[in-house]
Amino acid sequence: MPKLDPFAGPGFAAMSTMSKAIDDDAELPLGLVELIKLRCSQVNGCTYCVRMHIEKALHAGETQDRVDNVADWRTNVAFTDQERKIFALAESITLVADTHVDEEVLDAAIADLGPALTQQVVWVVAVINAFNRVAISARID
């Protein structure tokens, strides 16, 4: 089966630069940023990115328990109410083609996080979703 080279051309470098800029500017802890990326990658079924963000989350100081249970963020006591709002928004954005962004979820995130931090979450999610789609299309795993 032929594969694409996701690293060829300027797209990967441009996306990597954008991702780094967003991560560097984020007020969220890097471990939480990696958990957001991990959860979006799980929802999208991108095994390559799932593996990468497990490793990065652990390297950023996240616990094995939180990494192992991020898919169960709704009920797992390892996650705060604020983190639950972040994951709800991340999933809603990731599934935008199916459900659009849930207005209640977005409003709850803005009310808790404020507009600036919510926008940072939106950008983290947008970029990882783009990377997921490239990796899946290139058949890398």
N, CA, C and O atoms as CSV, one atom per row, in Angstrom:
chain,resi,resn,atom,element,x,y,z
A,1,MET,N,N,0.845,-1.174,0.000
A,1,MET,CA,C,0.000,0.000,0.000
A,1,MET,C,C,0.897,1.246,0.000
A,1,MET,O,O,1.745,1.393,0.880
A,2,PRO,N,N,0.718,2.130,-0.965
A,2,PRO,CA,C,1.558,3.332,-0.998
A,2,PRO,C,C,1.238,4.272,0.159
A,2,PRO,O,O,0.108,4.330,0.646
A,3,LYS,N,N,2.251,4.997,0.578
A,3,LYS,CA,C,2.079,5.954,1.669
A,3,LYS,C,C,2.534,7.334,1.212
A,3,LYS,O,O,3.344,7.468,0.294
A,4,LEU,N,N,2.008,8.337,1.857
A,4,LEU,CA,C,2.436,9.709,1.635
A,4,LEU,C,C,3.561,10.042,2.604
A,4,LEU,O,O,3.702,9.401,3.645
A,5,ASP,N,N,4.351,11.036,2.263
A,5,ASP,CA,C,5.388,11.522,3.171
A,5,ASP,C,C,4.896,12.818,3.799
A,5,ASP,O,O,4.965,13.873,3.169
A,6,PRO,N,N,4.400,12.755,5.036
A,6,PRO,CA,C,3.848,13.959,5.654
A,6,PRO,C,C,4.900,15.023,5.960
A,6,PRO,O,O,4.564,16.170,6.254
A,7,PHE,N,N,6.161,14.642,5.889
A,7,PHE,CA,C,7.235,15.575,6.210
A,7,PHE,C,C,7.758,16.304,4.973
A,7,PHE,O,O,8.559,17.231,5.091
A,8,ALA,N,N,7.306,15.887,3.785
A,8,ALA,CA,C,7.743,16.517,2.541
A,8,ALA,C,C,7.035,17.858,2.358
A,8,ALA,O,O,5.901,18.041,2.801
A,9,GLY,N,N,7.712,18.777,1.711
A,9,GLY,CA,C,7.112,20.076,1.433
A,9,GLY,C,C,7.100,20.978,2.655
A,9,GLY,O,O,7.554,20.588,3.731
A,10,PRO,N,N,6.580,22.183,2.486
A,10,PRO,CA,C,6.635,23.177,3.562
A,10,PRO,C,C,5.555,23.024,4.632
A,10,PRO,O,O,5.646,23.659,5.683
A,11,GLY,N,N,4.550,22.210,4.395
A,11,GLY,CA,C,3.417,22.121,5.315
A,11,GLY,C,C,3.791,21.684,6.712
A,11,GLY,O,O,3.380,22.308,7.690
A,12,PHE,N,N,4.571,20.615,6.818
A,12,PHE,CA,C,4.931,20.094,8.137
A,12,PHE,C,C,5.729,21.118,8.934
A,12,PHE,O,O,5.459,21.341,10.114
A,13,ALA,N,N,6.709,21.740,8.288
A,13,ALA,CA,C,7.530,22.731,8.990
A,13,ALA,C,C,6.678,23.914,9.455
A,13,ALA,O,O,6.851,24.409,10.569
A,14,ALA,N,N,5.770,24.359,8.607
A,14,ALA,CA,C,4.909,25.490,8.972
A,14,ALA,C,C,3.994,25.119,10.134
A,14,ALA,O,O,3.824,25.903,11.068
A,15,MET,N,N,3.406,23.929,10.078
A,15,MET,CA,C,2.527,23.480,11.162
A,15,MET,C,C,3.308,23.300,12.460
A,15,MET,O,O,2.814,23.639,13.536
A,16,SER,N,N,4.512,22.774,12.364
A,16,SER,CA,C,5.340,22.585,13.560
A,16,SER,C,C,5.689,23.921,14.203
A,16,SER,O,O,5.663,24.054,15.427
A,17,THR,N,N,6.015,24.904,13.377
A,17,THR,CA,C,6.322,26.238,13.889
A,17,THR,C,C,5.106,26.836,14.580
A,17,THR,O,O,5.220,27.412,15.662
A,18,MET,N,N,3.938,26.698,13.952
A,18,MET,CA,C,2.714,27.222,14.545
A,18,MET,C,C,2.402,26.504,15.855
A,18,MET,O,O,2.045,27.144,16.844
A,19,SER,N,N,2.534,25.191,15.867
A,19,SER,CA,C,2.256,24.412,17.068
A,19,SER,C,C,3.169,24.833,18.214
A,19,SER,O,O,2.714,25.005,19.345
A,20,LYS,N,N,4.450,24.999,17.922
A,20,LYS,CA,C,5.402,25.411,18.961
A,20,LYS,C,C,5.052,26.797,19.491
A,20,LYS,O,O,5.111,27.027,20.699
A,21,ALA,N,N,4.690,27.716,18.611
A,21,ALA,CA,C,4.332,29.073,19.041
A,21,ALA,C,C,3.107,29.050,19.951
A,21,ALA,O,O,3.070,29.750,20.962
A,22,ILE,N,N,2.117,28.255,19.599
A,22,ILE,CA,C,0.897,28.152,20.408
A,22,ILE,C,C,1.214,27.525,21.764
A,22,ILE,O,O,0.767,28.017,22.800
A,23,ASP,N,N,1.986,26.439,21.754
A,23,ASP,CA,C,2.359,25.776,23.013
A,23,ASP,C,C,3.183,26.703,23.906
A,23,ASP,O,O,2.963,26.764,25.116
A,24,ASP,N,N,4.131,27.424,23.306
A,24,ASP,CA,C,4.996,28.314,24.083
A,24,ASP,C,C,4.215,29.469,24.704
A,24,ASP,O,O,4.575,29.965,25.771
A,25,ASP,N,N,3.145,29.896,24.032
A,25,ASP,CA,C,2.350,31.031,24.501
A,25,ASP,C,C,1.253,30.617,25.483
A,25,ASP,O,O,0.694,31.457,26.187
A,26,ALA,N,N,0.954,29.334,25.525
A,26,ALA,CA,C,-0.171,28.859,26.337
A,26,ALA,C,C,0.092,29.073,27.823
A,26,ALA,O,O,1.192,28.834,28.321
A,27,GLU,N,N,-0.938,29.527,28.507
A,27,GLU,CA,C,-0.863,29.667,29.960
A,27,GLU,C,C,-1.152,28.340,30.651
A,27,GLU,O,O,-0.925,28.199,31.853
A,28,LEU,N,N,-1.642,27.390,29.909
A,28,LEU,CA,C,-1.919,26.062,30.460
A,28,LEU,C,C,-0.611,25.334,30.719
A,28,LEU,O,O,0.354,25.537,29.982
A,29,PRO,N,N,-0.550,24.498,31.738
A,29,PRO,CA,C,0.642,23.672,31.947
A,29,PRO,C,C,0.884,22.775,30.729
A,29,PRO,O,O,-0.060,22.267,30.124
A,30,LEU,N,N,2.149,22.589,30.384
A,30,LEU,CA,C,2.495,21.793,29.207
A,30,LEU,C,C,1.925,20.379,29.300
A,30,LEU,O,O,1.496,19.820,28.291
A,31,GLY,N,N,1.917,19.801,30.486
A,31,GLY,CA,C,1.350,18.461,30.640
A,31,GLY,C,C,-0.111,18.418,30.249
A,31,GLY,O,O,-0.550,17.466,29.603
A,32,LEU,N,N,-0.870,19.431,30.628
A,32,LEU,CA,C,-2.282,19.496,30.258
A,32,LEU,C,C,-2.440,19.708,28.762
A,32,LEU,O,O,-3.330,19.123,28.146
A,33,VAL,N,N,-1.592,20.534,28.172
A,33,VAL,CA,C,-1.620,20.713,26.713
A,33,VAL,C,C,-1.426,19.360,26.030
A,33,VAL,O,O,-2.123,19.043,25.067
A,34,GLU,N,N,-0.484,18.569,26.527
A,34,GLU,CA,C,-0.235,17.248,25.935
A,34,GLU,C,C,-1.417,16.304,26.157
A,34,GLU,O,O,-1.723,15.485,25.290
A,35,LEU,N,N,-2.081,16.408,27.304
A,35,LEU,CA,C,-3.277,15.584,27.530
A,35,LEU,C,C,-4.404,15.981,26.578
A,35,LEU,O,O,-5.146,15.119,26.107
A,36,ILE,N,N,-4.537,17.263,26.294
A,36,ILE,CA,C,-5.534,17.713,25.315
A,36,ILE,C,C,-5.221,17.096,23.956
A,36,ILE,O,O,-6.110,16.570,23.286
A,37,LYS,N,N,-3.963,17.162,23.556
A,37,LYS,CA,C,-3.555,16.586,22.268
A,37,LYS,C,C,-3.767,15.076,22.258
A,37,LYS,O,O,-4.196,14.512,21.251
A,38,LEU,N,N,-3.469,14.431,23.367
A,38,LEU,CA,C,-3.682,12.989,23.480
A,38,LEU,C,C,-5.155,12.655,23.312
A,38,LEU,O,O,-5.511,11.752,22.554
A,39,ARG,N,N,-6.008,13.381,24.016
A,39,ARG,CA,C,-7.445,13.074,23.943
A,39,ARG,C,C,-7.993,13.296,22.543
A,39,ARG,O,O,-8.765,12.474,22.050
A,40,CYS,N,N,-7.616,14.379,21.897
A,40,CYS,CA,C,-8.069,14.623,20.522
A,40,CYS,C,C,-7.573,13.517,19.591
A,40,CYS,O,O,-8.311,13.062,18.717
A,41,SER,N,N,-6.344,13.093,19.774
A,41,SER,CA,C,-5.781,12.024,18.944
A,41,SER,C,C,-6.505,10.709,19.173
A,41,SER,O,O,-6.691,9.938,18.232
A,42,GLN,N,N,-6.920,10.439,20.413
A,42,GLN,CA,C,-7.717,9.242,20.693
A,42,GLN,C,C,-9.051,9.308,19.961
A,42,GLN,O,O,-9.464,8.339,19.324
A,43,VAL,N,N,-9.723,10.449,20.051
A,43,VAL,CA,C,-11.025,10.613,19.396
A,43,VAL,C,C,-10.886,10.429,17.886
A,43,VAL,O,O,-11.745,9.818,17.250
A,44,ASN,N,N,-9.810,10.956,17.318
A,44,ASN,CA,C,-9.594,10.860,15.872
A,44,ASN,C,C,-9.048,9.502,15.434
A,44,ASN,O,O,-9.046,9.198,14.242
A,45,GLY,N,N,-8.590,8.691,16.370
A,45,GLY,CA,C,-8.043,7.381,16.023
A,45,GLY,C,C,-6.665,7.458,15.391
A,45,GLY,O,O,-6.325,6.635,14.541
A,46,CYS,N,N,-5.871,8.436,15.798
A,46,CYS,CA,C,-4.524,8.599,15.253
A,46,CYS,C,C,-3.522,7.929,16.200
A,46,CYS,O,O,-3.057,8.545,17.159
A,47,THR,N,N,-3.201,6.681,15.925
A,47,THR,CA,C,-2.338,5.920,16.829
A,47,THR,C,C,-0.935,6.509,16.928
A,47,THR,O,O,-0.322,6.480,17.995
A,48,TYR,N,N,-0.432,7.038,15.832
A,48,TYR,CA,C,0.893,7.660,15.842
A,48,TYR,C,C,0.925,8.813,16.849
A,48,TYR,O,O,1.823,8.894,17.687
A,49,CYS,N,N,-0.064,9.699,16.755
A,49,CYS,CA,C,-0.110,10.863,17.648
A,49,CYS,C,C,-0.447,10.460,19.084
A,49,CYS,O,O,0.035,11.086,20.028
A,50,VAL,N,N,-1.265,9.429,19.257
A,50,VAL,CA,C,-1.560,8.942,20.610
A,50,VAL,C,C,-0.261,8.537,21.302
A,50,VAL,O,O,0.007,8.957,22.428
A,51,ARG,N,N,0.538,7.724,20.627
A,51,ARG,CA,C,1.806,7.279,21.223
A,51,ARG,C,C,2.716,8.468,21.540
A,51,ARG,O,O,3.312,8.538,22.615
A,52,MET,N,N,2.814,9.394,20.595
A,52,MET,CA,C,3.695,10.543,20.782
A,52,MET,C,C,3.254,11.390,21.975
A,52,MET,O,O,4.091,11.815,22.771
A,53,HIS,N,N,1.953,11.640,22.108
A,53,HIS,CA,C,1.493,12.535,23.170
A,53,HIS,C,C,1.419,11.845,24.535
A,53,HIS,O,O,1.429,12.524,25.562
A,54,ILE,N,N,1.347,10.532,24.566
A,54,ILE,CA,C,1.529,9.817,25.836
A,54,ILE,C,C,2.939,10.091,26.351
A,54,ILE,O,O,3.131,10.470,27.506
A,55,GLU,N,N,3.909,9.893,25.482
A,55,GLU,CA,C,5.307,10.105,25.863
A,55,GLU,C,C,5.558,11.559,26.268
A,55,GLU,O,O,6.214,11.822,27.276
A,56,LYS,N,N,5.040,12.491,25.489
A,56,LYS,CA,C,5.260,13.912,25.789
A,56,LYS,C,C,4.564,14.334,27.088
A,56,LYS,O,O,5.105,15.137,27.848
A,57,ALA,N,N,3.379,13.801,27.339
A,57,ALA,CA,C,2.663,14.138,28.577
A,57,ALA,C,C,3.447,13.652,29.794
A,57,ALA,O,O,3.595,14.379,30.776
A,58,LEU,N,N,3.940,12.433,29.725
A,58,LEU,CA,C,4.732,11.894,30.835
A,58,LEU,C,C,6.015,12.702,31.021
A,58,LEU,O,O,6.410,13.009,32.146
A,59,HIS,N,N,6.653,13.037,29.914
A,59,HIS,CA,C,7.885,13.836,29.973
A,59,HIS,C,C,7.617,15.221,30.576
A,59,HIS,O,O,8.484,15.794,31.236
A,60,ALA,N,N,6.415,15.753,30.344
A,60,ALA,CA,C,6.044,17.075,30.875
A,60,ALA,C,C,5.594,17.014,32.330
A,60,ALA,O,O,5.244,18.038,32.916
A,61,GLY,N,N,5.602,15.808,32.917
A,61,GLY,CA,C,5.286,15.687,34.334
A,61,GLY,C,C,3.904,15.156,34.661
A,61,GLY,O,O,3.538,15.069,35.833
A,62,GLU,N,N,3.130,14.800,33.645
A,62,GLU,CA,C,1.818,14.203,33.922
A,62,GLU,C,C,2.011,12.823,34.538
A,62,GLU,O,O,3.005,12.147,34.274
A,63,THR,N,N,1.057,12.416,35.356
A,63,THR,CA,C,1.141,11.101,35.984
A,63,THR,C,C,0.647,10.024,35.026
A,63,THR,O,O,-0.137,10.290,34.115
A,64,GLN,N,N,1.117,8.815,35.249
A,64,GLN,CA,C,0.658,7.684,34.445
A,64,GLN,C,C,-0.849,7.512,34.594
A,64,GLN,O,O,-1.534,7.168,33.631
A,65,ASP,N,N,-1.367,7.748,35.793
A,65,ASP,CA,C,-2.802,7.611,36.046
A,65,ASP,C,C,-3.612,8.559,35.168
A,65,ASP,O,O,-4.608,8.149,34.573
A,66,ARG,N,N,-3.197,9.822,35.081
A,66,ARG,CA,C,-3.940,10.790,34.259
A,66,ARG,C,C,-3.817,10.455,32.775
A,66,ARG,O,O,-4.784,10.583,32.025
A,67,VAL,N,N,-2.645,10.032,32.359
A,67,VAL,CA,C,-2.460,9.635,30.960
A,67,VAL,C,C,-3.351,8.435,30.638
A,67,VAL,O,O,-4.031,8.419,29.612
A,68,ASP,N,N,-3.344,7.443,31.507
A,68,ASP,CA,C,-4.125,6.228,31.275
A,68,ASP,C,C,-5.627,6.481,31.284
A,68,ASP,O,O,-6.382,5.753,30.640
A,69,ASN,N,N,-6.064,7.504,32.004
A,69,ASN,CA,C,-7.498,7.722,32.203
A,69,ASN,C,C,-8.056,8.951,31.507
A,69,ASN,O,O,-9.185,9.352,31.789
A,70,VAL,N,N,-7.300,9.558,30.609
A,70,VAL,CA,C,-7.778,10.778,29.959
A,70,VAL,C,C,-9.062,10.539,29.159
A,70,VAL,O,O,-9.872,11.454,29.011
A,71,ALA,N,N,-9.254,9.336,28.648
A,71,ALA,CA,C,-10.500,9.040,27.919
A,71,ALA,C,C,-11.706,9.023,28.856
A,71,ALA,O,O,-12.847,9.152,28.413
A,72,ASP,N,N,-11.447,8.865,30.136
A,72,ASP,CA,C,-12.510,8.820,31.143
A,72,ASP,C,C,-12.547,10.120,31.953
A,72,ASP,O,O,-12.850,10.107,33.146
A,73,TRP,N,N,-12.240,11.229,31.301
A,73,TRP,CA,C,-12.138,12.522,31.979
A,73,TRP,C,C,-13.444,12.972,32.624
A,73,TRP,O,O,-13.421,13.736,33.590
A,74,ARG,N,N,-14.569,12.516,32.114
A,74,ARG,CA,C,-15.864,12.969,32.641
A,74,ARG,C,C,-16.077,12.540,34.095
A,74,ARG,O,O,-16.663,13.285,34.881
A,75,THR,N,N,-15.606,11.347,34.455
A,75,THR,CA,C,-15.903,10.804,35.781
A,75,THR,C,C,-14.672,10.518,36.634
A,75,THR,O,O,-14.800,10.303,37.839
A,76,ASN,N,N,-13.500,10.513,36.045
A,76,ASN,CA,C,-12.299,10.172,36.796
A,76,ASN,C,C,-11.902,11.314,37.729
A,76,ASN,O,O,-11.825,12.470,37.313
A,77,VAL,N,N,-11.653,10.980,38.983
A,77,VAL,CA,C,-11.335,11.992,39.996
A,77,VAL,C,C,-9.971,12.648,39.780
A,77,VAL,O,O,-9.646,13.624,40.455
A,78,ALA,N,N,-9.185,12.134,38.867
A,78,ALA,CA,C,-7.872,12.717,38.598
A,78,ALA,C,C,-7.970,14.064,37.883
A,78,ALA,O,O,-6.980,14.790,37.791
A,79,PHE,N,N,-9.167,14.402,37.372
A,79,PHE,CA,C,-9.331,15.628,36.599
A,79,PHE,C,C,-10.216,16.626,37.333
A,79,PHE,O,O,-11.234,16.263,37.923
A,80,THR,N,N,-9.810,17.887,37.284
A,80,THR,CA,C,-10.554,18.956,37.950
A,80,THR,C,C,-11.770,19.357,37.114
A,80,THR,O,O,-11.890,18.977,35.950
A,81,ASP,N,N,-12.657,20.123,37.720
A,81,ASP,CA,C,-13.816,20.635,36.981
A,81,ASP,C,C,-13.369,21.496,35.803
A,81,ASP,O,O,-13.945,21.416,34.718
A,82,GLN,N,N,-12.355,22.310,36.014
A,82,GLN,CA,C,-11.849,23.149,34.927
A,82,GLN,C,C,-11.289,22.291,33.791
A,82,GLN,O,O,-11.537,22.578,32.619
A,83,GLU,N,N,-10.543,21.249,34.127
A,83,GLU,CA,C,-10.005,20.355,33.097
A,83,GLU,C,C,-11.130,19.645,32.356
A,83,GLU,O,O,-11.023,19.413,31.152
A,84,ARG,N,N,-12.194,19.300,33.049
A,84,ARG,CA,C,-13.342,18.672,32.390
A,84,ARG,C,C,-13.952,19.612,31.355
A,84,ARG,O,O,-14.354,19.175,30.276
A,85,LYS,N,N,-14.021,20.881,31.676
A,85,LYS,CA,C,-14.534,21.860,30.711
A,85,LYS,C,C,-13.606,21.958,29.503
A,85,LYS,O,O,-14.064,22.090,28.368
A,86,ILE,N,N,-12.316,21.892,29.753
A,86,ILE,CA,C,-11.338,21.935,28.664
A,86,ILE,C,C,-11.485,20.707,27.770
A,86,ILE,O,O,-11.511,20.838,26.546
A,87,PHE,N,N,-11.581,19.524,28.359
A,87,PHE,CA,C,-11.732,18.306,27.557
A,87,PHE,C,C,-13.068,18.277,26.825
A,87,PHE,O,O,-13.139,17.798,25.693
A,88,ALA,N,N,-14.121,18.779,27.450
A,88,ALA,CA,C,-15.424,18.848,26.774
A,88,ALA,C,C,-15.325,19.734,25.541
A,88,ALA,O,O,-15.849,19.392,24.480
A,89,LEU,N,N,-14.657,20.868,25.680
A,89,LEU,CA,C,-14.478,21.763,24.537
A,89,LEU,C,C,-13.604,21.109,23.472
A,89,LEU,O,O,-13.905,21.189,22.281
A,90,ALA,N,N,-12.524,20.463,23.901
A,90,ALA,CA,C,-11.627,19.802,22.949
A,90,ALA,C,C,-12.364,18.740,22.141
A,90,ALA,O,O,-12.191,18.656,20.925
A,91,GLU,N,N,-13.173,17.940,22.796
A,91,GLU,CA,C,-13.930,16.910,22.077
A,91,GLU,C,C,-14.978,17.525,21.167
A,91,GLU,O,O,-15.186,17.048,20.052
A,92,SER,N,N,-15.638,18.574,21.626
A,92,SER,CA,C,-16.662,19.222,20.818
A,92,SER,C,C,-16.057,19.808,19.543
A,92,SER,O,O,-16.643,19.690,18.466
A,93,ILE,N,N,-14.896,20.435,19.661
A,93,ILE,CA,C,-14.217,20.977,18.480
A,93,ILE,C,C,-13.761,19.847,17.568
A,93,ILE,O,O,-13.911,19.937,16.350
A,94,THR,N,N,-13.212,18.795,18.140
A,94,THR,CA,C,-12.724,17.662,17.351
A,94,THR,C,C,-13.846,17.024,16.542
A,94,THR,O,O,-13.621,16.569,15.420
A,95,LEU,N,N,-15.034,16.988,17.095
A,95,LEU,CA,C,-16.190,16.374,16.429
A,95,LEU,C,C,-17.052,17.406,15.710
A,95,LEU,O,O,-18.236,17.163,15.475
A,96,VAL,N,N,-16.483,18.542,15.363
A,96,VAL,CA,C,-17.242,19.660,14.800
A,96,VAL,C,C,-18.027,19.274,13.545
A,96,VAL,O,O,-19.117,19.804,13.327
A,97,ALA,N,N,-17.518,18.385,12.732
A,97,ALA,CA,C,-18.232,17.988,11.514
A,97,ALA,C,C,-19.521,17.243,11.836
A,97,ALA,O,O,-20.480,17.290,11.066
A,98,ASP,N,N,-19.542,16.561,12.967
A,98,ASP,CA,C,-20.728,15.796,13.362
A,98,ASP,C,C,-21.726,16.630,14.156
A,98,ASP,O,O,-22.936,16.497,13.974
A,99,THR,N,N,-21.221,17.482,15.029
A,99,THR,CA,C,-22.107,18.117,16.012
A,99,THR,C,C,-21.985,19.630,16.101
A,99,THR,O,O,-22.733,20.255,16.853
A,100,HIS,N,N,-21.075,20.234,15.365
A,100,HIS,CA,C,-20.725,21.644,15.571
A,100,HIS,C,C,-20.224,21.807,17.000
A,100,HIS,O,O,-20.308,20.871,17.795
A,101,VAL,N,N,-19.720,22.953,17.328
A,101,VAL,CA,C,-19.245,23.177,18.692
A,101,VAL,C,C,-20.458,23.454,19.570
A,101,VAL,O,O,-21.243,24.364,19.303
A,102,ASP,N,N,-20.593,22.668,20.600
A,102,ASP,CA,C,-21.718,22.796,21.518
A,102,ASP,C,C,-21.654,24.161,22.210
A,102,ASP,O,O,-20.672,24.481,22.880
A,103,GLU,N,N,-22.704,24.954,22.040
A,103,GLU,CA,C,-22.740,26.311,22.596
A,103,GLU,C,C,-22.611,26.313,24.119
A,103,GLU,O,O,-21.921,27.163,24.681
A,104,GLU,N,N,-23.270,25.370,24.784
A,104,GLU,CA,C,-23.186,25.304,26.248
A,104,GLU,C,C,-21.769,24.977,26.702
A,104,GLU,O,O,-21.279,25.529,27.687
A,105,VAL,N,N,-21.123,24.080,25.981
A,105,VAL,CA,C,-19.746,23.698,26.305
A,105,VAL,C,C,-18.821,24.897,26.113
A,105,VAL,O,O,-17.981,25.185,26.966
A,106,LEU,N,N,-18.978,25.587,25.000
A,106,LEU,CA,C,-18.151,26.764,24.730
A,106,LEU,C,C,-18.399,27.858,25.764
A,106,LEU,O,O,-17.451,28.450,26.282
A,107,ASP,N,N,-19.659,28.127,26.064
A,107,ASP,CA,C,-19.987,29.158,27.054
A,107,ASP,C,C,-19.433,28.811,28.433
A,107,ASP,O,O,-18.940,29.688,29.142
A,108,ALA,N,N,-19.510,27.542,28.815
A,108,ALA,CA,C,-18.979,27.113,30.117
A,108,ALA,C,C,-17.465,27.297,30.171
A,108,ALA,O,O,-16.922,27.718,31.193
A,109,ALA,N,N,-16.787,26.981,29.072
A,109,ALA,CA,C,-15.333,27.156,29.030
A,109,ALA,C,C,-14.967,28.631,29.147
A,109,ALA,O,O,-14.072,28.992,29.911
A,110,ILE,N,N,-15.655,29.480,28.392
A,110,ILE,CA,C,-15.363,30.915,28.452
A,110,ILE,C,C,-15.632,31.459,29.848
A,110,ILE,O,O,-14.851,32.260,30.363
A,111,ALA,N,N,-16.731,31.030,30.466
A,111,ALA,CA,C,-17.075,31.510,31.810
A,111,ALA,C,C,-16.024,31.102,32.837
A,111,ALA,O,O,-15.718,31.873,33.746
A,112,ASP,N,N,-15.468,29.902,32.705
A,112,ASP,CA,C,-14.498,29.402,33.681
A,112,ASP,C,C,-13.074,29.857,33.359
A,112,ASP,O,O,-12.342,30.298,34.245
A,113,LEU,N,N,-12.690,29.746,32.097
A,113,LEU,CA,C,-11.308,30.012,31.703
A,113,LEU,C,C,-11.062,31.455,31.285
A,113,LEU,O,O,-9.937,31.948,31.360
A,114,GLY,N,N,-12.116,32.127,30.845
A,114,GLY,CA,C,-11.973,33.444,30.243
A,114,GLY,C,C,-11.754,33.292,28.746
A,114,GLY,O,O,-11.357,32.224,28.280
A,115,PRO,N,N,-12.011,34.350,27.994
A,115,PRO,CA,C,-11.892,34.266,26.539
A,115,PRO,C,C,-10.479,33.942,26.043
A,115,PRO,O,O,-10.322,33.148,25.116
A,116,ALA,N,N,-9.459,34.542,26.642
A,116,ALA,CA,C,-8.095,34.343,26.143
A,116,ALA,C,C,-7.629,32.899,26.311
A,116,ALA,O,O,-7.083,32.315,25.375
A,117,LEU,N,N,-7.835,32.326,27.479
A,117,LEU,CA,C,-7.406,30.948,27.718
A,117,LEU,C,C,-8.248,29.968,26.906
A,117,LEU,O,O,-7.731,28.969,26.406
A,118,THR,N,N,-9.533,30.251,26.773
A,118,THR,CA,C,-10.387,29.403,25.931
A,118,THR,C,C,-9.881,29.420,24.497
A,118,THR,O,O,-9.840,28.377,23.846
A,119,GLN,N,N,-9.496,30.587,23.997
A,119,GLN,CA,C,-8.973,30.681,22.632
A,119,GLN,C,C,-7.686,29.882,22.485
A,119,GLN,O,O,-7.442,29.292,21.432
A,120,GLN,N,N,-6.853,29.856,23.537
A,120,GLN,CA,C,-5.642,29.039,23.478
A,120,GLN,C,C,-5.994,27.561,23.341
A,120,GLN,O,O,-5.362,26.836,22.573
A,121,VAL,N,N,-6.998,27.121,24.083
A,121,VAL,CA,C,-7.446,25.727,23.966
A,121,VAL,C,C,-7.926,25.461,22.543
A,121,VAL,O,O,-7.600,24.426,21.962
A,122,VAL,N,N,-8.695,26.382,21.982
A,122,VAL,CA,C,-9.196,26.227,20.610
A,122,VAL,C,C,-8.035,26.032,19.639
A,122,VAL,O,O,-8.095,25.160,18.772
A,123,TRP,N,N,-6.983,26.830,19.774
A,123,TRP,CA,C,-5.843,26.707,18.868
A,123,TRP,C,C,-5.073,25.401,19.072
A,123,TRP,O,O,-4.656,24.772,18.099
A,124,VAL,N,N,-4.885,24.994,20.313
A,124,VAL,CA,C,-4.216,23.704,20.568
A,124,VAL,C,C,-4.990,22.580,19.886
A,124,VAL,O,O,-4.403,21.715,19.236
A,125,VAL,N,N,-6.303,22.602,20.038
A,125,VAL,CA,C,-7.156,21.562,19.453
A,125,VAL,C,C,-7.132,21.634,17.927
A,125,VAL,O,O,-7.043,20.603,17.261
A,126,ALA,N,N,-7.211,22.833,17.375
A,126,ALA,CA,C,-7.211,22.982,15.917
A,126,ALA,C,C,-5.931,22.421,15.307
A,126,ALA,O,O,-5.974,21.731,14.289
A,127,VAL,N,N,-4.803,22.716,15.926
A,127,VAL,CA,C,-3.524,22.264,15.376
A,127,VAL,C,C,-3.369,20.753,15.498
A,127,VAL,O,O,-2.934,20.110,14.542
A,128,ILE,N,N,-3.711,20.166,16.643
A,128,ILE,CA,C,-3.559,18.714,16.761
A,128,ILE,C,C,-4.519,17.993,15.828
A,128,ILE,O,O,-4.183,16.935,15.295
A,129,ASN,N,N,-5.699,18.545,15.622
A,129,ASN,CA,C,-6.623,17.931,14.673
A,129,ASN,C,C,-6.049,17.950,13.262
A,129,ASN,O,O,-6.218,16.985,12.516
A,130,ALA,N,N,-5.376,19.026,12.888
A,130,ALA,CA,C,-4.730,19.082,11.573
A,130,ALA,C,C,-3.624,18.032,11.478
A,130,ALA,O,O,-3.532,17.309,10.486
A,131,PHE,N,N,-2.785,17.951,12.512
A,131,PHE,CA,C,-1.725,16.939,12.514
A,131,PHE,C,C,-2.315,15.525,12.454
A,131,PHE,O,O,-1.795,14.675,11.732
A,132,ASN,N,N,-3.386,15.266,13.197
A,132,ASN,CA,C,-4.032,13.947,13.166
A,132,ASN,C,C,-4.466,13.600,11.751
A,132,ASN,O,O,-4.239,12.484,11.286
A,133,ARG,N,N,-5.080,14.537,11.075
A,133,ARG,CA,C,-5.593,14.277,9.734
A,133,ARG,C,C,-4.464,14.014,8.743
A,133,ARG,O,O,-4.597,13.169,7.858
A,134,VAL,N,N,-3.361,14.731,8.889
A,134,VAL,CA,C,-2.210,14.490,8.021
A,134,VAL,C,C,-1.631,13.106,8.298
A,134,VAL,O,O,-1.363,12.353,7.361
A,135,ALA,N,N,-1.434,12.762,9.563
A,135,ALA,CA,C,-0.846,11.462,9.916
A,135,ALA,C,C,-1.735,10.310,9.464
A,135,ALA,O,O,-1.241,9.313,8.938
A,136,ILE,N,N,-3.039,10.441,9.667
A,136,ILE,CA,C,-3.965,9.384,9.252
A,136,ILE,C,C,-3.974,9.255,7.733
A,136,ILE,O,O,-3.956,8.143,7.206
A,137,SER,N,N,-4.000,10.383,7.027
A,137,SER,CA,C,-4.004,10.354,5.560
A,137,SER,C,C,-2.714,9.770,5.000
A,137,SER,O,O,-2.723,9.121,3.955
A,138,ALA,N,N,-1.606,10.004,5.699
A,138,ALA,CA,C,-0.310,9.477,5.262
A,138,ALA,C,C,-0.111,8.023,5.673
A,138,ALA,O,O,0.891,7.399,5.323
A,139,ARG,N,N,-1.074,7.491,6.416
A,139,ARG,CA,C,-1.036,6.097,6.872
A,139,ARG,C,C,0.175,5.799,7.750
A,139,ARG,O,O,0.744,4.709,7.702
A,140,ILE,N,N,0.552,6.786,8.550
A,140,ILE,CA,C,1.653,6.499,9.478
A,140,ILE,C,C,1.055,6.065,10.804
A,140,ILE,O,O,0.068,6.636,11.268
A,141,ASP,N,N,1.639,5.086,11.390
A,141,ASP,CA,C,1.179,4.599,12.694
A,141,ASP,C,C,2.297,3.996,13.422
A,141,ASP,O,O,2.119,3.523,14.545
